[in-house]
């Protein structure tokens, strides 16, 4: 490829291999949790959702907001954020901006309500809301899995910087992999040589890696963009362009300047604005922001997921008192531009939800395929060094982590359902992950044989998958009859997928699912 | 050209010759430094300089959005250049030179306002 010299090829091979050996297990964790996080919305509905005829933001919102606005500090009417809960409930957050004395940084302070469809206040929290996820998140399981992906559940900003570095490493691995292989197109169709030889292991890695090239590069690039944007890129650009004033830069990028007019003026009907916005966007609202509620200069901004055939989020802006449509706001800036379009594409391309469930399914499947690329790469590395005990031990560690991560995620879901009725699920969900990981490590420590260990892990995963739907319903979740009666497909679908996966894993571990016979022959490294 | 010949030629030209000779005397370390901290410095300097020389675009934000969005690629270019360039002194001169130019642009932008 590209007429590279032997020395250059050797360096690229070293980059490709050693970066994976040093950081590959962490990258596997990010990608595996990412493949799950693609379905974060479905997981939230499955784990914490109730019956919902329509999204909360599709229903009657206006009366709820007006009643709640009368109960809060008037200073907190400066900014209002609204988003749907997991059932027919609605989050409404009245807030202002001030410096948080605990962090020394500007933060949102106010009152956050969780409101049922009939207007009953289910929960109210006051103060610095974003410090505790229980204030704004219904599903501790969804929150944990997403945080595990975004920053490996490490404190800000170190977790983000680490996942950003892993994204760069993945990009380097993809590019070096492409440059190393002389026949990338031919490698798309390579057939694995039989017999479980070293060349067979290489074939699997090359085949899976070749098909994953575009997706791998795209996700690595967009992922590291997200990780570095708030921690590195924004502050650096703001330091030069706005003398370090990140707020000023945020206003230049994301806010539409409006003339100030504090004259008390009632807001127009929110229900009308939301209905009009949904009609224009062709999809339901996902988030609503109201600035300067109760003033003549009030603005209502309504966000929507990309509509059919579109790739960019839709952000419709309305004049608050007159409900006049002021236009669809560009992703950044006050007008459409090349930079705005590129910026706006980052999220849909990374999250994979630009075409609804279909694109999510493709993204999830490609994420799983990328995990296979990493694990097959480790297998190839270890097979090439099979005569060295430390690398054989490393291979054992790879197997433990490879299975241990999904076991931990399943265990976190078990802990979530057990804790939800009477304990703090935000505490017990990550502890459940830890417990699952420790059990997986213990099983791996006790069982040295690769084949037997794999079957034990598969049985454990299968048991957890089969347990979860039973646990969810048993701990008060929506049962199948109720879900079918009310057309709540999320809970039913996830339950069925878990049961199918659990049954398959159990049968596979028992040897009742046919697999190709594979005997490992010691071979000198190619 | 062999490493030894490169070293001899580099030593013959000073003062830069001494720097080149030092680079060639430790090729592995030099490569690590160039692909590591030097590439990172080049990327950060480029990102910070881009708002000064990129056009603002129709919405007046392209010069802000592009360095933020393209940050991963802005790192990848000097990194792979440092990995693939066979002539290490030339690689060092290119990366350090580019970093210095961008740093001067950044300094001018900060002090000029």
Interface residues (C-beta under 8 A of the other chain):
Chain A: X4 X5 X7 X8 X11 X12 X15 X167 X168 X171 X172 X175 X220 X221 X224 X225 X228 X229 X232 X233 X234 X236 X237 X239 X240 X241 X243 X249 X252 X253 X330 X332 X333 X334 X335 X336 X337 X338 X339 X340 X342 X343 X346
Chain B: X31 X44 X47 X48 X49 X50 X51 X52 X57 X58 X59 X60 X61 X62 X63 X64 X65 X66 X67 X68 X69 X71 X72 X73 X75 X76 X79 X80 X83 X84 X86 X106 X109 X110 X113
